[in-house]
Amino acid sequence: MSTPVSSSLDAALRALFQRVFKIAPKDLSDRTRRGSLEAWDSLGHLELLEALRKEFGVEIAPEQALEMETFADVRRVVASLRPGC
């Protein structure tokens, strides 16, 4: 079952990715993968998880963190943890 995602959540996540990974908007798409951005390595993934916790107040379980391979995956996980987003 897919969780619908609001455009405001999508925009906030895009801004967070740009800030955490220091990338331009053009460098981010739904298919952007872990490892495809220089900064999105294992340490970058931990930094992303911490930024998501601070910005959205979500606690991401280890199993969910492992599922987060693309920007679209991250958006899906965050949306599932924030009902109404």
C-alpha positions as a Markdown table, in Angstrom:
| # | Residue | x | y | z |
|---|---|---|---|---|
| 1 | Met | 0.0 | 0.0 | 0.0 |
| 2 | Ser | 1.4 | 3.4 | -1.0 |
| 3 | Thr | 1.3 | 6.4 | 1.2 |
| 4 | Pro | 0.2 | 9.6 | -0.5 |
| 5 | Val | 2.8 | 12.4 | -0.1 |
| 6 | Ser | 2.0 | 16.1 | 0.1 |
| 7 | Ser | 3.8 | 18.5 | -2.1 |
| 8 | Ser | 5.0 | 20.4 | 1.0 |
| 9 | Leu | 6.6 | 17.2 | 2.4 |
| 10 | Asp | 8.3 | 16.6 | -0.9 |
| 11 | Ala | 9.6 | 20.2 | -1.1 |
| 12 | Ala | 10.9 | 20.1 | 2.5 |
| 13 | Leu | 12.7 | 16.8 | 1.8 |
| 14 | Arg | 14.2 | 18.2 | -1.3 |
| 15 | Ala | 15.5 | 21.2 | 0.6 |
| 16 | Leu | 16.9 | 18.9 | 3.3 |
| 17 | Phe | 18.7 | 16.7 | 0.8 |
| 18 | Gln | 20.2 | 19.8 | -0.9 |
| 19 | Arg | 21.4 | 21.1 | 2.5 |
| 20 | Val | 22.7 | 17.8 | 3.9 |
| 21 | Phe | 24.4 | 16.7 | 0.7 |
| 22 | Lys | 25.3 | 20.2 | -0.6 |
| 23 | Ile | 23.8 | 19.6 | -4.0 |
| 24 | Ala | 21.9 | 21.7 | -6.5 |
| 25 | Pro | 18.2 | 21.1 | -7.2 |
| 26 | Lys | 19.0 | 19.7 | -10.6 |
| 27 | Asp | 21.1 | 17.0 | -9.0 |
| 28 | Leu | 18.1 | 15.5 | -7.2 |
| 29 | Ser | 15.4 | 13.3 | -8.6 |
| 30 | Asp | 13.2 | 10.5 | -7.3 |
| 31 | Arg | 15.7 | 8.0 | -8.6 |
| 32 | Thr | 18.8 | 9.6 | -6.9 |
| 33 | Arg | 20.4 | 6.7 | -5.2 |
| 34 | Arg | 22.6 | 6.3 | -2.1 |
| 35 | Gly | 26.1 | 6.3 | -3.6 |
| 36 | Ser | 25.2 | 8.3 | -6.7 |
| 37 | Leu | 25.9 | 11.5 | -4.8 |
| 38 | Glu | 29.5 | 11.9 | -3.5 |
| 39 | Ala | 28.2 | 12.8 | 0.0 |
| 40 | Trp | 25.6 | 10.1 | 0.2 |
| 41 | Asp | 27.9 | 7.4 | 1.6 |
| 42 | Ser | 27.5 | 5.5 | 4.9 |
| 43 | Leu | 28.4 | 8.5 | 6.9 |
| 44 | Gly | 26.2 | 10.7 | 4.8 |
| 45 | His | 23.3 | 8.3 | 5.4 |
| 46 | Leu | 23.7 | 8.7 | 9.2 |
| 47 | Glu | 23.8 | 12.5 | 8.8 |
| 48 | Leu | 20.6 | 12.2 | 6.7 |
| 49 | Leu | 18.9 | 10.1 | 9.4 |
| 50 | Glu | 19.8 | 12.7 | 12.1 |
| 51 | Ala | 18.6 | 15.6 | 9.9 |
| 52 | Leu | 15.3 | 13.8 | 9.3 |
| 53 | Arg | 14.9 | 13.2 | 13.0 |
| 54 | Lys | 15.6 | 16.9 | 13.8 |
| 55 | Glu | 13.5 | 18.4 | 11.0 |
| 56 | Phe | 10.5 | 16.0 | 11.0 |
| 57 | Gly | 10.6 | 14.5 | 14.4 |
| 58 | Val | 10.7 | 11.0 | 13.1 |
| 59 | Glu | 12.6 | 8.0 | 14.6 |
| 60 | Ile | 13.6 | 5.7 | 11.7 |
| 61 | Ala | 14.1 | 2.1 | 12.7 |
| 62 | Pro | 17.2 | 0.3 | 11.4 |
| 63 | Glu | 15.1 | -1.8 | 9.0 |
| 64 | Gln | 13.6 | 1.3 | 7.5 |
| 65 | Ala | 17.0 | 3.0 | 7.2 |
| 66 | Leu | 18.2 | 0.0 | 5.2 |
| 67 | Glu | 15.2 | 0.4 | 2.9 |
| 68 | Met | 16.1 | 4.0 | 2.1 |
| 69 | Glu | 18.1 | 3.5 | -1.2 |
| 70 | Thr | 16.6 | 6.4 | -3.2 |
| 71 | Phe | 15.2 | 9.8 | -2.6 |
| 72 | Ala | 11.7 | 8.3 | -3.3 |
| 73 | Asp | 12.3 | 5.6 | -0.7 |
| 74 | Val | 13.2 | 8.3 | 1.9 |
| 75 | Arg | 10.1 | 10.2 | 1.0 |
| 76 | Arg | 7.9 | 7.1 | 1.4 |
| 77 | Val | 9.4 | 6.2 | 4.8 |
| 78 | Val | 9.1 | 9.7 | 6.2 |
| 79 | Ala | 5.5 | 9.9 | 4.9 |
| 80 | Ser | 4.6 | 6.6 | 6.5 |
| 81 | Leu | 5.9 | 8.0 | 9.9 |
| 82 | Arg | 4.0 | 11.3 | 9.6 |
| 83 | Pro | 0.3 | 10.6 | 9.0 |
| 84 | Gly | -1.3 | 13.4 | 7.1 |
| 85 | Cys | 1.8 | 14.3 | 5.1 |
